[in-house]
Amino acid sequence: MLWDLRKSRPLRHFRPHTSEVRSVRFSAGGHLLLTGSYDQTVKVTDVRDFQTDLTSSLVAHHRDKVIQCRWHPAEFSFITTSVDRTVGCWISTDRLRIDQTLE
């Protein structure tokens, strides 16, 4: 759920994952939401338009539960950690898909 703090009301309900969400981070510009879940996936959701249904894109996958995901402060890339004992560095050059995975 996205919440409007000023008006104390929900802005939008959506379920990008099939299991518990363990990590949620806004991008530096505030329009992308990075989420990591116990369903072993990391997704990005564009939250700029509240008039349409929010759609999430799968951008990373681990072999076990995702514990944390964090945006790079200046680049369109992020890191993830998982119960599978891996750290993923996900780098994108075109802002549309993740090009490289380093484990």
Secondary structure, DSSP 8 states (H G I E B T S, - for coil): -EEETTTTEEEE-----SS-EEEEEE-TTSSEEEEEETTSEEEEEE-S-SSS---EEEEEE-SS-EEEEEE-SSSSEEEEEETTS-EEEEE-SSSSS--EEE-
